[in-house]
């Protein structure tokens, strides 16, 4: 039997964290902890440089300052690294999903309608109503919502699985069943 060829970065295990920048760390922490249910784990202080370190390592203007970084953990998923920057050359708005570099962060929930009610009861902007997926994702329902600073998040739920699972040898990672 032929040995499987390993592709990709040697030793890679999965996502460690998702980093994003916010305009107000206190507001972001309230949302992450009180609404999403994250735990704040630790904080890093200010970082700035008089040389090109910030540009070389982070791709930002060399005189940009990181005021503070806070790290949060949410359940079985990736950690969040949340930055407060003082950008030396100004800040651009969030890209839309249709823009290059556009993104969103999705969370699996056991019961979508209950989760949507919770968000609405807590004043969170829910974008439309839950949508039922089709094709290979049939069995999944989802809805987007936004943070107070405009970052888009998504809730997804597929307690009975998705259609593709019936014929696929490889399944997507599932936060409710990480052992699979």
C-alpha positions as CSV (number, residue, x, y, z in Angstrom):
1,X,0.0,0.0,0.0
2,X,1.4,3.4,-1.0
3,X,2.1,5.9,1.7
4,X,-0.1,9.0,1.6
5,X,1.8,12.1,0.4
6,X,1.7,14.9,3.1
7,X,0.9,18.3,1.6
8,X,1.2,21.7,3.3
9,X,3.2,23.2,6.0
10,X,5.1,20.6,8.0
11,X,3.6,20.1,11.5
12,X,0.6,22.3,11.0
13,X,-2.3,21.4,13.3
14,X,-5.0,24.0,12.7
15,X,-6.1,27.5,13.5
16,X,-4.6,29.0,16.7
17,X,-6.2,32.4,16.7
18,X,-8.0,35.0,14.6
19,X,-6.7,38.5,14.9
20,X,-8.7,41.7,14.3
21,X,-8.5,45.4,15.0
22,X,-11.2,47.3,16.9
23,X,-11.7,51.0,17.5
24,X,-12.5,50.6,21.2
25,X,-11.2,47.7,23.3
26,X,-13.6,48.2,26.1
27,X,-16.6,48.0,23.8
28,X,-15.1,45.0,22.0
29,X,-14.5,43.2,25.3
30,X,-18.0,43.8,26.5
31,X,-19.3,42.3,23.2
32,X,-16.9,39.4,23.2
33,X,-17.4,38.5,26.8
34,X,-21.1,39.5,27.5
35,X,-22.6,38.6,24.1
36,X,-20.5,35.9,22.6
37,X,-19.4,34.3,25.9
38,X,-15.6,34.6,25.5
39,X,-13.1,34.5,28.4
40,X,-10.4,37.2,28.5
41,X,-7.2,35.3,29.0
42,X,-4.4,37.9,28.9
43,X,-3.2,41.3,27.7
44,X,-0.1,42.6,26.0
45,X,1.0,46.2,26.3
46,X,2.1,48.8,23.8
47,X,4.4,48.0,20.8
48,X,6.1,50.6,18.7
49,X,9.4,51.0,16.9
50,X,11.7,53.7,15.7
51,X,12.9,51.6,12.8
52,X,11.0,49.6,10.1
53,X,10.0,46.7,12.4
54,X,6.2,47.5,12.2
55,X,6.3,47.6,8.4
56,X,8.6,44.6,8.0
57,X,6.8,42.3,10.4
58,X,3.2,43.6,10.3
59,X,2.8,45.4,7.0
60,X,1.8,48.7,8.6
61,X,3.2,52.2,8.5
62,X,6.6,52.1,10.4
63,X,5.4,54.7,13.0
64,X,2.1,52.9,13.7
65,X,1.6,52.0,17.4
66,X,-0.1,49.0,18.8
67,X,-1.7,50.5,22.0
68,X,-2.8,47.1,23.5
69,X,-3.6,43.6,22.5
70,X,-6.2,41.4,24.3
71,X,-6.5,37.7,23.9
72,X,-9.9,35.9,24.3
73,X,-11.0,32.2,24.2
74,X,-14.3,31.0,22.9
75,X,-15.4,27.5,23.6
76,X,-13.8,24.9,21.3
77,X,-12.9,27.3,18.6
78,X,-9.9,29.5,17.7
79,X,-8.7,32.2,20.1
80,X,-9.2,35.9,19.3
81,X,-6.3,38.4,19.3
82,X,-7.9,41.8,19.5
83,X,-5.7,44.8,18.6
84,X,-6.1,48.5,19.3
85,X,-3.9,50.4,16.8
86,X,-2.9,54.0,16.5
87,X,-2.4,53.9,12.7
88,X,0.2,56.5,11.6
89,X,-1.4,56.8,8.2
90,X,-5.1,56.4,9.0
91,X,-7.4,53.4,9.0
92,X,-9.5,52.0,6.2
93,X,-13.1,50.8,6.8
94,X,-13.9,47.0,7.0
95,X,-14.0,45.4,3.6
96,X,-17.3,44.1,2.5
97,X,-17.6,40.3,1.9
98,X,-17.5,41.0,-1.8
99,X,-14.2,43.0,-1.5
100,X,-10.7,41.4,-1.9
101,X,-9.8,40.5,1.7
102,X,-13.4,40.5,2.8
103,X,-14.1,38.1,5.6
104,X,-16.4,37.0,8.4
105,X,-16.1,34.8,11.4
106,X,-18.6,31.9,11.8
107,X,-19.8,30.2,14.9
108,X,-21.6,26.9,15.2
109,X,-24.7,26.9,17.5
110,X,-26.9,23.9,18.5
111,X,-30.1,25.8,18.0
112,X,-30.1,28.7,15.5
113,X,-33.5,30.2,16.3
114,X,-32.7,30.4,20.0
115,X,-29.3,32.0,19.3
116,X,-30.9,34.6,16.9
117,X,-33.5,35.5,19.6
118,X,-30.7,35.9,22.1
119,X,-28.8,38.3,19.8
120,X,-31.9,40.3,19.1
121,X,-32.8,40.5,22.8
122,X,-29.4,41.9,23.5
123,X,-29.6,44.6,20.8
124,X,-27.3,43.0,18.3
125,X,-27.9,43.8,14.6
126,X,-28.9,40.5,12.9
127,X,-28.8,40.8,9.1
128,X,-32.0,39.4,7.8
129,X,-33.5,36.1,8.9
130,X,-32.0,32.6,8.9
131,X,-31.3,31.1,5.5
132,X,-31.5,27.4,4.6
133,X,-28.5,26.2,2.5
134,X,-28.8,24.1,-0.6
135,X,-26.7,21.7,-2.7
136,X,-23.8,20.1,-0.7
137,X,-24.6,22.3,2.3
138,X,-28.3,21.3,2.5
139,X,-29.2,20.7,6.1
140,X,-27.4,23.8,7.3
141,X,-29.1,27.1,8.3
142,X,-27.2,30.3,8.8
143,X,-27.5,34.1,9.5
144,X,-25.1,37.0,9.7
145,X,-24.8,39.6,12.5
146,X,-22.5,42.5,13.2
147,X,-20.4,43.6,16.1
148,X,-20.8,47.2,17.4
149,X,-17.7,48.2,15.4
150,X,-19.0,46.5,12.2
151,X,-17.2,43.2,12.0
152,X,-19.4,40.6,10.4
153,X,-20.1,37.3,12.2
154,X,-22.2,34.3,11.2
155,X,-24.1,31.7,13.1
156,X,-24.5,28.3,11.5
157,X,-26.3,25.2,12.6
158,X,-26.7,21.7,11.0
159,X,-27.6,19.4,13.9
160,X,-28.6,16.6,11.4
161,X,-25.5,17.2,9.3
162,X,-25.0,18.5,5.7
163,X,-25.8,16.7,2.5
164,X,-22.2,16.3,1.4
165,X,-21.5,14.1,4.5
166,X,-23.4,11.2,3.1
167,X,-20.9,10.7,0.3
168,X,-17.6,12.3,1.4
169,X,-14.6,10.5,2.7
170,X,-13.4,13.7,4.4
171,X,-15.6,15.8,6.6
172,X,-15.1,19.5,7.6
173,X,-14.1,20.0,11.2
174,X,-17.2,20.4,13.4
175,X,-17.0,22.3,16.7
176,X,-19.8,20.2,18.3
177,X,-17.9,17.0,17.3
178,X,-14.2,17.8,17.4
179,X,-13.3,14.1,17.7
180,X,-14.5,13.3,14.1
